[in-house]
Amino acid sequence: MKLLKRLMTLALTVFMVTALTACSSKPKVDPAVGYWKLVDMVDGDGKSGKEDVELLDSLGMYVTLEIAEDGKAVLDMFGETTEMTYADGKMTLGEEVIAITVDGTTLTMAENGQSLIFEKAEKPAE
């Protein structure tokens, strides 16, 4: 009888640990997922276009990037949208593939020595 109680206790303990582990694990979300706003452009010579971006912002002209968990992405440049796909650190538009890197709250799209630099932002209410 004591052996049966011990086995039941052990089985119950294993069950509870397994259940708690399953409940506490959250699916890992790719750090690129979210809403991003352009803050800088860097040309092939390393020259920053941050002042140009700030001027555009002051005129109400924004460039944003939104990446959804399902891999769909929308680049909005001054109200003109382009739909793309995102997977494994790469943005794809047709045959064109652009590398994406995320460092904390900064996302960089780089191609041919030029970069668009975005910062994580709150999506405005529609």
Phi and psi restraints in degrees (value plus and minus 20) as a CYANA .aco file:
   2 LYS   PHI     -82.7   -42.7
   2 LYS   PSI     -58.4   -18.4
   3 LEU   PHI     -83.9   -43.9
   3 LEU   PSI     -61.2   -21.2
   4 LEU   PHI     -83.4   -43.4
   4 LEU   PSI     -61.7   -21.7
   5 LYS   PHI     -83.4   -43.4
   5 LYS   PSI     -62.2   -22.2
   6 ARG   PHI     -84.6   -44.6
   6 ARG   PSI     -63.2   -23.2
   7 LEU   PHI     -82.7   -42.7
   7 LEU   PSI     -61.5   -21.5
   8 MET   PHI     -84.8   -44.8
   8 MET   PSI     -61.9   -21.9
   9 THR   PHI     -83.4   -43.4
   9 THR   PSI     -64.3   -24.3
  10 LEU   PHI     -82.7   -42.7
  10 LEU   PSI     -65.7   -25.7
  11 ALA   PHI     -82.3   -42.3
  11 ALA   PSI     -62.8   -22.8
  12 LEU   PHI     -84.6   -44.6
  12 LEU   PSI     -60.5   -20.5
  13 THR   PHI     -83.4   -43.4
  13 THR   PSI     -66.8   -26.8
  14 VAL   PHI     -80.8   -40.8
  14 VAL   PSI     -63.1   -23.1
  15 PHE   PHI     -80.8   -40.8
  15 PHE   PSI     -66.2   -26.2
  16 MET   PHI     -86.1   -46.1
  16 MET   PSI     -62.3   -22.3
  17 VAL   PHI     -82.0   -42.0
  17 VAL   PSI     -63.5   -23.5
  18 THR   PHI     -83.2   -43.2
  18 THR   PSI     -63.9   -23.9
  19 ALA   PHI     -84.2   -44.2
  19 ALA   PSI     -63.8   -23.8
  20 LEU   PHI     -85.9   -45.9
  20 LEU   PSI     -58.3   -18.3
  21 THR   PHI     -84.5   -44.5
  21 THR   PSI     -62.7   -22.7
  22 ALA   PHI     -85.8   -45.8
  22 ALA   PSI     -57.5   -17.5
  23 CYS   PHI     -92.5   -52.5
  23 CYS   PSI     -52.5   -12.5
  24 SER   PHI    -104.8   -64.8
  24 SER   PSI     -38.4     1.6
  25 SER   PHI    -101.7   -61.7
  25 SER   PSI     109.3   149.3
  26 LYS   PHI    -126.6   -86.6
  26 LYS   PSI     123.8   163.8
  27 PRO   PHI     -84.5   -44.5
  27 PRO   PSI     118.1   158.1
  28 LYS   PHI     -96.8   -56.8
  28 LYS   PSI     105.6   145.6
  29 VAL   PHI    -115.4   -75.4
  29 VAL   PSI     113.5   153.5
  30 ASP   PHI     -77.0   -37.0
  30 ASP   PSI     114.0   154.0
  31 PRO   PHI     -84.5   -44.5
  31 PRO   PSI     -35.8     4.2
  32 ALA   PHI     -99.4   -59.4
  32 ALA   PSI     -37.8     2.2
  33 VAL   PHI     -86.4   -46.4
  33 VAL   PSI     110.1   150.1
  34 GLY   PHI     123.1   163.1
  34 GLY   PSI    -186.2  -146.2
  35 TYR   PHI    -130.5   -90.5
  35 TYR   PSI     109.7   149.7
  36 TRP   PHI    -148.9  -108.9
  36 TRP   PSI     125.8   165.8
  37 LYS   PHI    -142.7  -102.7
  37 LYS   PSI     114.3   154.3
  38 LEU   PHI     -84.1   -44.1
  38 LEU   PSI     111.6   151.6
  39 VAL   PHI    -143.8  -103.8
  39 VAL   PSI     -36.1     3.9
  40 ASP   PHI    -180.9  -140.9
  40 ASP   PSI     133.8   173.8
  41 MET   PHI    -150.5  -110.5
  41 MET   PSI     112.8   152.8
  42 VAL   PHI    -140.8  -100.8
  42 VAL   PSI     105.9   145.9
  43 ASP   PHI    -104.4   -64.4
  43 ASP   PSI    -199.8  -159.8
  44 GLY   PHI     -81.1   -41.1
  44 GLY   PSI     -42.4    -2.4
  45 ASP   PHI    -111.2   -71.2
  45 ASP   PSI     -18.1    21.9
  46 GLY   PHI      66.0   106.0
  46 GLY   PSI     -12.8    27.2
  47 LYS   PHI     -99.2   -59.2
  47 LYS   PSI     109.8   149.8
  48 SER   PHI    -100.7   -60.7
  48 SER   PSI     124.8   164.8
  49 GLY   PHI    -133.4   -93.4
  49 GLY   PSI       6.5    46.5
  50 LYS   PHI     -78.5   -38.5
  50 LYS   PSI     -61.1   -21.1
  51 GLU   PHI     -83.5   -43.5
  51 GLU   PSI     -57.4   -17.4
  52 ASP   PHI     -84.5   -44.5
  52 ASP   PSI     -62.0   -22.0
  53 VAL   PHI     -83.7   -43.7
  53 VAL   PSI     -62.5   -22.5
  54 GLU   PHI     -83.0   -43.0
  54 GLU   PSI     -58.6   -18.6
  55 LEU   PHI     -83.3   -43.3
  55 LEU   PSI     -65.7   -25.7
  56 LEU   PHI     -80.2   -40.2
  56 LEU   PSI     -63.0   -23.0
  57 ASP   PHI     -78.6   -38.6
  57 ASP   PSI     -62.5   -22.5
  58 SER   PHI     -85.0   -45.0
  58 SER   PSI     -42.5    -2.5
  59 LEU   PHI    -112.7   -72.7
  59 LEU   PSI     -15.9    24.1
  60 GLY   PHI      58.9    98.9
  60 GLY   PSI       0.6    40.6
  61 MET   PHI    -129.2   -89.2
  61 MET   PSI      95.5   135.5
  62 TYR   PHI    -141.4  -101.4
  62 TYR   PSI     135.0   175.0
  63 VAL   PHI    -141.1  -101.1
  63 VAL   PSI     103.3   143.3
  64 THR   PHI    -150.1  -110.1
  64 THR   PSI     139.3   179.3
  65 LEU   PHI    -155.1  -115.1
  65 LEU   PSI     109.2   149.2
  66 GLU   PHI    -143.8  -103.8
  66 GLU   PSI     104.5   144.5
  67 ILE   PHI    -136.9   -96.9
  67 ILE   PSI     102.7   142.7
  68 ALA   PHI    -112.7   -72.7
  68 ALA   PSI     140.5   180.5
  69 GLU   PHI     -80.9   -40.9
  69 GLU   PSI     -47.3    -7.3
  70 ASP   PHI    -101.9   -61.9
  70 ASP   PSI     -17.1    22.9
  71 GLY   PHI      73.5   113.5
  71 GLY   PSI     -23.2    16.8
  72 LYS   PHI    -101.1   -61.1
  72 LYS   PSI     120.5   160.5
  73 ALA   PHI    -156.2  -116.2
  73 ALA   PSI     127.2   167.2
  74 VAL   PHI    -151.2  -111.2
  74 VAL   PSI     101.8   141.8
  75 LEU   PHI    -119.3   -79.3
  75 LEU   PSI     101.3   141.3
  76 ASP   PHI    -131.6   -91.6
  76 ASP   PSI      90.9   130.9
  77 MET   PHI    -131.8   -91.8
  77 MET   PSI      80.8   120.8
  78 PHE   PHI      38.7    78.7
  78 PHE   PSI      15.7    55.7
  79 GLY   PHI      75.5   115.5
  79 GLY   PSI     -30.5     9.5
  80 GLU   PHI    -115.8   -75.8
  80 GLU   PSI      99.2   139.2
  81 THR   PHI    -121.6   -81.6
  81 THR   PSI     125.7   165.7
  82 THR   PHI    -148.9  -108.9
  82 THR   PSI     104.7   144.7
  83 GLU   PHI    -110.4   -70.4
  83 GLU   PSI     115.6   155.6
  84 MET   PHI    -157.1  -117.1
  84 MET   PSI    -199.4  -159.4
  85 THR   PHI    -144.5  -104.5
  85 THR   PSI     132.0   172.0
  86 TYR   PHI    -149.4  -109.4
  86 TYR   PSI     113.7   153.7
  87 ALA   PHI    -182.8  -142.8
  87 ALA   PSI     119.9   159.9
  88 ASP   PHI      31.7    71.7
  88 ASP   PSI      22.8    62.8
  89 GLY   PHI      55.0    95.0
  89 GLY   PSI      -1.8    38.2
  90 LYS   PHI    -154.2  -114.2
  90 LYS   PSI     117.0   157.0
  91 MET   PHI    -121.1   -81.1
  91 MET   PSI     113.0   153.0
  92 THR   PHI    -142.2  -102.2
  92 THR   PSI     111.1   151.1
  93 LEU   PHI    -150.9  -110.9
  93 LEU   PSI      82.4   122.4
  94 GLY   PHI      43.0    83.0
  94 GLY   PSI    -141.8  -101.8
  95 GLU   PHI    -110.2   -70.2
  95 GLU   PSI     -31.7     8.3
  96 GLU   PHI    -103.2   -63.2
  96 GLU   PSI     112.0   152.0
  97 VAL   PHI    -142.2  -102.2
  97 VAL   PSI     108.3   148.3
  98 ILE   PHI    -140.6  -100.6
  98 ILE   PSI     111.6   151.6
  99 ALA   PHI     -92.9   -52.9
  99 ALA   PSI     119.6   159.6
 100 ILE   PHI    -141.7  -101.7
 100 ILE   PSI     113.8   153.8
 101 THR   PHI    -147.5  -107.5
 101 THR   PSI     122.7   162.7
 102 VAL   PHI    -142.4  -102.4
 102 VAL   PSI     108.1   148.1
 103 ASP   PHI    -149.9  -109.9
 103 ASP   PSI      74.5   114.5
 104 GLY   PHI      47.2    87.2
 104 GLY   PSI    -135.1   -95.1
 105 THR   PHI    -122.2   -82.2
 105 THR   PSI      -1.4    38.6
 106 THR   PHI    -139.7   -99.7
 106 THR   PSI     111.0   151.0
 107 LEU   PHI    -138.2   -98.2
 107 LEU   PSI     113.3   153.3
 108 THR   PHI    -142.9  -102.9
 108 THR   PSI     108.9   148.9
 109 MET   PHI    -124.0   -84.0
 109 MET   PSI     101.3   141.3
 110 ALA   PHI    -146.8  -106.8
 110 ALA   PSI     116.6   156.6
 111 GLU   PHI    -177.2  -137.2
 111 GLU   PSI     113.8   153.8
 112 ASN   PHI      32.5    72.5
 112 ASN   PSI      19.1    59.1
 113 GLY   PHI      59.4    99.4
 113 GLY   PSI     -22.8    17.2
 114 GLN   PHI    -126.0   -86.0
 114 GLN   PSI     127.1   167.1
 115 SER   PHI    -155.1  -115.1
 115 SER   PSI     123.7   163.7
 116 LEU   PHI    -129.1   -89.1
 116 LEU   PSI     106.7   146.7
 117 ILE   PHI    -133.5   -93.5
 117 ILE   PSI     103.5   143.5
 118 PHE   PHI    -135.0   -95.0
 118 PHE   PSI     134.0   174.0
 119 GLU   PHI    -139.5   -99.5
 119 GLU   PSI     126.7   166.7
 120 LYS   PHI     -79.7   -39.7
 120 LYS   PSI     117.2   157.2
 121 ALA   PHI    -162.8  -122.8
 121 ALA   PSI     145.1   185.1
 122 GLU   PHI    -103.2   -63.2
 122 GLU   PSI     112.0   152.0
 123 LYS   PHI     -90.2   -50.2
 123 LYS   PSI     107.2   147.2
 124 PRO   PHI     -85.5   -45.5
 124 PRO   PSI     130.5   170.5
 125 ALA   PHI     -85.5   -45.5
 125 ALA   PSI     120.1   160.1
